[in-house]
Amino acid sequence: MTVSPTASARGAAKAIADDAEALAVAAALADELLGAAARAVDTARADLTEASAAEASIAVAAAKVHAATTAVEVSGALFEVSGTRSALNSLNLHRHWRDARTHTHTLHDPARWKIQHIGRYVLNRTLPPCHGLL
């Protein structure tokens, strides 16, 4: 069976549209998580307890991990949909991907540690460290 160029192009366009939709949902979720984190911090400031500080810390960590992951995905997708010319130095679009990668995997604030603390809190209610670095 042969696939016509038109059908192939439609399939590629649909895949790109599906990817764009998934990225838009991920970006919207990042925005919602940021709002939830802000509310958790406000709640903790109003009535600071060990539990409210933990909730705020976990909410901020979840927002950061998701936003960082989404930033890497979105900036990588920029090159997929824009083609090879998008990598030209004159356009300087690579800075978005590089910045997302750098901020996601920094040594002073690695996302993988946040994920471990989030998991421990969700599964076992183990409080995250209380030193302002989660």
Disulfide bonds with the S-S distance in Angstrom:
none
